[in-house]
């Protein structure tokens, strides 16, 4: 492994830790200031902080499935670690590293809540569109995933991703 690759992976770990700490601090203050309190309006009729203990997944699905969430989360984190390790260290892949680290940081932030508390602390609520209550870790995962999807559609080409060693599709081999 090259020195540049090692530095990049160290940066990935540092960034992920920073994101996790930021997420956990926001959740700490949400518990401290919002738990057992009425919702706090940030922008009247648009955005409020509203404490919620989410025992499910996104939008409250799959309530009380802690073991399943942890298992899937660990598999998902292993896949991200593999891709980060295999990703070339060129400038073209800088955004890929950042986005995968953001997704991993969000996943770990919510996994820590599940391990410590048996639920995830959510507190950000867009009143205007009645969007489900979420947290900073959810924002990392959602925003990074959308940007990653766009990059895969419009920026990265199939040959850019050969480092992942995906097997060629049998259908293509027949052509």
JOPE-V206357 format. One record per pair of residues at least 12 apart in sequence whose ideal C-beta (glycine too) atoms are under 10 Angstrom apart, sorted by the first residue. I is the first residue (numbers start at 1). GAP is how many residues later the second one is. D is the distance in whole Angstrom. If there is no record, write none. Layout:
I_GAP_D / I_GAP_D
//
This chain:
1_84_9 / 1_88_10 / 2_87_7 / 3_86_10 / 4_84_10 / 4_85_5 / 4_86_9 / 5_80_9 / 5_82_9 / 5_83_8 / 5_84_5 / 6_83_9 / 7_82_8 / 8_76_8 / 8_79_8 / 8_80_10 / 8_81_5 / 8_85_9 / 8_86_9 / 8_89_7 / 9_72_9 / 9_75_7 / 9_76_7 / 9_78_10 / 9_80_9 / 9_88_9 / 11_83_10 / 11_86_8 / 11_87_9 / 11_90_9 / 12_68_10 / 12_69_9 / 12_72_6 / 12_73_10 / 12_75_10 / 12_85_6 / 12_86_9 / 12_88_8 / 12_89_5 / 12_92_8 / 12_93_10 / 13_71_10 / 13_88_8 / 13_91_10 / 14_87_9 / 15_82_8 / 15_83_7 / 15_86_5 / 15_87_8 / 15_89_10 / 15_90_7 / 16_61_10 / 16_64_10 / 16_68_10 / 16_84_9 / 16_85_5 / 16_86_8 / 16_87_10 / 16_88_6 / 16_89_5 / 16_90_10 / 16_91_10 / 16_92_7 / 16_93_10 / 16_124_10 / 17_84_10 / 17_88_8 / 17_91_9 / 18_83_10 / 18_87_8 / 19_82_7 / 19_83_6 / 19_84_10 / 19_85_8 / 19_86_3 / 19_87_7 / 19_89_8 / 19_90_7 / 19_117_8 / 19_118_8 / 19_121_6 / 19_125_10 / 20_84_9 / 20_85_5 / 20_86_9 / 20_87_10 / 20_88_5 / 20_89_5 / 20_90_10 / 20_91_10 / 20_92_7 / 20_116_10 / 20_117_8 / 20_120_9 / 21_84_9 / 21_88_9 / 22_83_9 / 22_87_8 / 22_114_6 / 22_115_9 / 22_118_9 / 23_82_7 / 23_83_7 / 23_85_9 / 23_86_4 / 23_87_8 / 23_89_8 / 23_90_9 / 23_98_10 / 23_112_7 / 23_113_5 / 23_114_4 / 23_115_9 / 23_116_9 / 23_117_7 / 24_84_10 / 24_85_6 / 24_88_7 / 24_89_8 / 24_92_10 / 24_97_9 / 24_112_9 / 24_113_9 / 25_111_9 / 26_23_10 / 26_83_9 / 26_95_9 / 26_97_8 / 26_98_9 / 26_109_7 / 26_110_5 / 26_111_9 / 26_113_10 / 27_24_10 / 27_82_8 / 27_83_9 / 27_85_9 / 27_86_7 / 27_90_9 / 27_93_8 / 27_94_4 / 27_95_9 / 27_96_7 / 27_108_6 / 27_109_8 / 27_110_8 / 28_93_9 / 29_20_9 / 29_92_10 / 29_94_9 / 30_19_7 / 30_20_9 / 30_21_6 / 30_22_9 / 30_91_6 / 30_92_8 / 30_93_4 / 30_94_9 / 30_105_8 / 30_106_9 / 31_20_7 / 31_22_9 / 31_86_9 / 31_90_6 / 31_92_9 / 33_16_8 / 33_18_9 / 33_90_9 / 34_14_10 / 34_15_6 / 34_16_7 / 34_17_4 / 34_18_9 / 34_87_9 / 34_89_6 / 35_16_5 / 35_17_10 / 35_18_9 / 35_86_9 / 35_88_9 / 36_15_8 / 37_12_9 / 37_13_9 / 37_14_7 / 38_12_8 / 38_13_10 / 39_12_8 / 39_84_9 / 39_86_7 / 39_88_8 / 39_94_10 / 40_83_9 / 40_85_10 / 41_84_10 / 41_86_8 / 42_82_9 / 42_83_9 / 42_85_10 / 43_83_10 / 43_84_9 / 43_85_9 / 44_83_9 / 44_84_10 / 45_82_6 / 45_83_6 / 46_79_10 / 46_80_7 / 46_81_6 / 46_82_5 / 46_83_9 / 47_77_8 / 47_78_7 / 47_79_6 / 47_80_7 / 47_81_8 / 47_84_10 / 48_75_9 / 48_76_8 / 48_77_5 / 48_78_8 / 48_79_6 / 48_80_10 / 48_85_9 / 49_74_5 / 49_75_7 / 49_76_7 / 49_84_9 / 50_72_8 / 50_73_6 / 50_74_8 / 50_75_4 / 50_77_9 / 50_83_6 / 51_70_7 / 51_71_8 / 51_72_5 / 51_74_10 / 51_82_8 / 52_67_9 / 52_68_9 / 52_69_8 / 52_70_4 / 52_71_7 / 52_72_10 / 52_73_8 / 52_80_9 / 52_81_5 / 52_82_9 / 52_83_9 / 53_60_9 / 53_64_8 / 53_65_9 / 53_66_4 / 53_67_8 / 53_68_7 / 53_69_8 / 54_56_9 / 54_59_9 / 54_60_10 / 54_65_6 / 54_66_5 / 54_67_8 / 54_68_5 / 54_78_9 / 54_79_7 / 54_80_9 / 54_81_8 / 54_84_9 / 55_14_10 / 55_59_9 / 55_62_10 / 55_63_7 / 55_64_5 / 55_65_8 / 56_13_9 / 56_63_9 / 56_64_9 / 57_12_7 / 57_15_9 / 57_53_9 / 57_63_9 / 58_74_7 / 58_76_8 / 58_80_8 / 58_83_9 / 58_84_9 / 59_72_9 / 59_73_5 / 59_74_10 / 59_75_9 / 60_62_9 / 60_72_7 / 60_73_9 / 61_71_10 / 63_56_10 / 64_54_8 / 64_55_9 / 65_49_10 / 66_45_10 / 66_48_5 / 66_49_8 / 66_51_10 / 66_52_6 / 66_53_9 / 67_47_10 / 69_38_10 / 69_41_8 / 69_42_7 / 69_45_6 / 69_51_9 / 70_41_6 / 70_44_6 / 70_45_7 / 72_35_9 / 72_39_10 / 73_31_10 / 73_34_5 / 73_35_8 / 73_37_8 / 73_38_5 / 73_41_8 / 73_42_10 / 74_33_9 / 74_37_8 / 76_27_8 / 76_28_8 / 76_31_6 / 76_35_10 / 77_26_9 / 77_27_6 / 77_30_6 / 77_31_7 / 77_34_8 / 79_21_9 / 79_25_10 / 80_19_10 / 80_20_5 / 80_21_8 / 80_23_6 / 80_24_5 / 80_25_10 / 80_27_8 / 81_19_9 / 81_23_8 / 82_82_9 / 83_13_8 / 83_14_9 / 83_17_6 / 83_78_10 / 83_80_9 / 83_81_7 / 84_12_9 / 84_13_6 / 84_16_6 / 84_17_7 / 84_20_8 / 86_75_10 / 86_77_5 / 86_78_6 / 86_79_8 / 87_13_8 / 87_74_9 / 87_76_6 / 87_77_9 / 88_72_9 / 88_74_10 / 88_75_6 / 90_70_10 / 92_63_8 / 92_64_8 / 92_68_7 / 93_63_9 / 93_67_8 / 93_68_10 / 93_70_9 / 95_49_10 / 95_52_8 / 95_53_8 / 95_56_6 / 95_60_8 / 95_61_9 / 96_52_8 / 96_55_7 / 96_56_9 / 96_59_9 / 96_60_8 / 96_64_9 / 96_65_9 / 98_46_8 / 98_49_9 / 98_50_10 / 99_41_10 / 99_44_9 / 99_45_4 / 99_46_8 / 99_47_10 / 99_48_6 / 99_49_5 / 99_50_10 / 99_52_7 / 100_44_8 / 100_48_8 / 101_39_9 / 101_43_8 / 102_35_10 / 102_37_9 / 102_38_5 / 102_39_7 / 102_40_10 / 102_41_7 / 102_42_4 / 102_43_9 / 102_45_9 / 102_46_9 / 103_34_10 / 103_37_7 / 103_38_5 / 103_39_9 / 103_40_9 / 103_41_5 / 103_42_6 / 103_45_8 / 104_36_9 / 104_37_9 / 104_40_9 / 105_31_10 / 105_32_7 / 105_35_6 / 105_36_9 / 105_39_9 / 106_29_9 / 106_30_8 / 106_31_4 / 106_32_7 / 106_33_7 / 106_34_3 / 106_35_4 / 106_36_8 / 106_37_9 / 106_38_7 / 106_39_9 / 107_30_7 / 107_33_8 / 107_34_7 / 108_29_8 / 108_32_10 / 109_12_10 / 109_26_8 / 109_27_7 / 109_28_3 / 109_29_9 / 109_31_7 / 109_32_9 / 110_12_9 / 110_25_8 / 110_26_10 / 110_27_5 / 110_28_7 / 110_30_10 / 110_31_8 / 111_26_9 / 112_25_9 / 113_22_8 / 113_24_8 / 120_14_9 / 120_15_7 / 120_17_8 / 120_18_8 / 121_12_10 / 121_14_6 / 121_15_10 / 121_16_9 / 122_12_5 / 122_13_5 / 122_14_10 / 122_15_9 / 122_16_7 / 123_12_6 / 123_13_9 / 124_12_8 / 124_14_8 / 124_15_8
//
